[in-house]
């Protein structure tokens, strides 16, 4: 009970927390990217194109972020680099697609954006491929 109200922390508890955050954020976003990947031809017809690069290119970039970058995030490989496309994707979803509706339609994008920003600033933690490779 004493530890519950303590303000002290250990490096191991921070690393474990970052591992949980990586697993949760990556694991929860992968199904979104996978669904878009397997239904590419039907999704591309109605997919938003906020940067006017074409729906196909926009969808491909989102799949790259939500699926491939998320897989690398779970492994903790190039963590800070792979969260950048995820941050951009969630920022576009929140601010352009959902019109900054943080407490409504854009709530999920806002939560993902917050988690990815934490990982950008904090890094992958001890339990990661980055740490094993010495990065």
C-alpha positions as CSV (number, residue, x, y, z in Angstrom):
1,X,0.0,0.0,0.0
2,X,2.9,2.3,0.8
3,X,4.3,1.9,-2.7
4,X,0.9,2.8,-4.3
5,X,1.1,6.4,-2.8
6,X,4.9,6.8,-3.3
7,X,6.1,9.4,-5.8
8,X,9.3,7.5,-6.4
9,X,9.9,5.5,-9.5
10,X,12.6,3.2,-10.9
11,X,14.1,2.9,-14.3
12,X,12.6,-0.6,-14.6
13,X,9.1,0.6,-13.9
14,X,9.5,3.3,-16.6
15,X,10.8,0.8,-19.1
16,X,8.0,-1.6,-18.3
17,X,5.5,1.2,-18.7
18,X,7.0,2.2,-22.1
19,X,6.8,-1.5,-23.2
20,X,3.1,-1.6,-22.2
21,X,2.5,1.6,-24.1
22,X,4.3,0.4,-27.2
23,X,2.4,-2.9,-27.2
24,X,-0.9,-1.3,-26.6
25,X,-0.5,1.6,-29.1
26,X,0.9,-0.7,-31.8
27,X,-1.4,-3.6,-31.1
28,X,-4.5,-1.4,-31.2
29,X,-3.6,0.5,-34.4
30,X,-2.6,-2.6,-36.5
31,X,-6.2,-3.8,-37.1
32,X,-7.1,-0.4,-38.6
33,X,-4.2,-0.6,-41.0
34,X,-4.7,-4.3,-41.8
35,X,-8.4,-3.8,-42.6
36,X,-7.4,-1.0,-45.0
37,X,-4.7,-3.2,-46.5
38,X,-6.9,-6.2,-47.3
39,X,-9.8,-4.0,-48.5
40,X,-7.6,-1.6,-50.4
41,X,-9.7,-1.5,-53.6
42,X,-13.0,-0.9,-51.9
43,X,-11.6,1.6,-49.3
44,X,-9.7,3.7,-51.9
45,X,-12.9,4.9,-53.6
46,X,-14.1,6.9,-50.6
47,X,-10.8,7.6,-48.8
48,X,-10.2,11.2,-48.0
49,X,-7.4,13.1,-49.8
50,X,-6.5,16.0,-47.5
51,X,-3.2,16.9,-49.2
52,X,-4.5,16.5,-52.8
53,X,-2.0,13.8,-53.7
54,X,-4.7,11.3,-54.7
55,X,-6.8,8.9,-52.6
56,X,-4.5,6.0,-53.6
57,X,-1.4,7.7,-52.3
58,X,-3.1,8.9,-49.2
59,X,-4.4,5.4,-48.4
60,X,-1.0,3.9,-49.1
61,X,0.7,6.3,-46.6
62,X,-1.9,5.6,-44.0
63,X,-1.5,1.8,-44.4
64,X,2.3,2.2,-44.2
65,X,1.9,4.1,-40.9
66,X,-1.0,2.1,-39.3
67,X,0.3,-1.4,-40.2
68,X,4.0,-1.5,-41.1
69,X,5.2,1.2,-38.7
70,X,3.0,-0.2,-35.9
71,X,4.7,-3.6,-36.3
72,X,8.1,-2.0,-35.9
73,X,6.7,-0.1,-32.9
74,X,5.7,-3.3,-31.2
75,X,9.2,-4.7,-31.7
76,X,10.7,-1.5,-30.5
77,X,12.8,-1.2,-33.7
78,X,13.5,2.4,-34.8
79,X,10.9,3.5,-32.4
80,X,11.3,7.3,-32.6
81,X,11.5,7.1,-36.3
82,X,8.4,4.9,-36.8
83,X,6.1,7.0,-34.6
84,X,6.6,10.1,-36.8
85,X,4.3,8.7,-39.6
86,X,1.9,7.6,-36.9
87,X,1.8,11.0,-35.4
88,X,1.3,12.7,-38.8
89,X,-1.5,10.2,-39.6
90,X,-3.3,10.8,-36.3
91,X,-2.8,14.6,-36.5
92,X,-4.3,14.6,-40.0
93,X,-7.2,12.4,-38.8
94,X,-7.9,14.6,-35.8
95,X,-7.4,18.1,-37.2
96,X,-8.4,17.7,-40.9
97,X,-10.7,14.8,-41.1
98,X,-12.5,15.1,-37.7
99,X,-12.2,18.9,-37.6
100,X,-10.5,19.0,-34.2
101,X,-13.4,17.3,-32.5
102,X,-11.4,15.9,-29.6
103,X,-14.3,15.0,-27.5
104,X,-16.4,13.5,-30.3
105,X,-15.6,11.8,-33.6
106,X,-11.8,12.6,-33.2
107,X,-11.5,11.1,-29.7
108,X,-9.7,7.9,-30.8
109,X,-7.3,9.9,-33.0
110,X,-6.5,12.2,-30.1
111,X,-5.8,9.3,-27.8
112,X,-3.5,7.6,-30.3
113,X,-1.8,11.0,-31.0
114,X,-1.1,11.5,-27.3
115,X,0.4,8.0,-26.9
116,X,2.5,8.3,-30.0
117,X,3.8,11.7,-28.8
118,X,4.8,10.1,-25.5
119,X,6.8,7.4,-27.3
120,X,8.5,10.0,-29.5
121,X,9.7,11.9,-26.5
122,X,10.4,9.0,-24.1
123,X,11.8,6.5,-26.5
124,X,11.3,2.7,-26.5
125,X,12.6,1.8,-23.1
126,X,14.9,-1.0,-22.1
127,X,12.8,-3.8,-23.5
128,X,13.2,-3.1,-27.2
129,X,15.1,-4.1,-30.3
130,X,16.6,-0.5,-30.2
131,X,18.2,-1.2,-26.9
132,X,19.5,-4.7,-27.9
133,X,21.1,-3.1,-31.0
134,X,22.6,-0.3,-29.0
135,X,20.6,2.5,-30.5
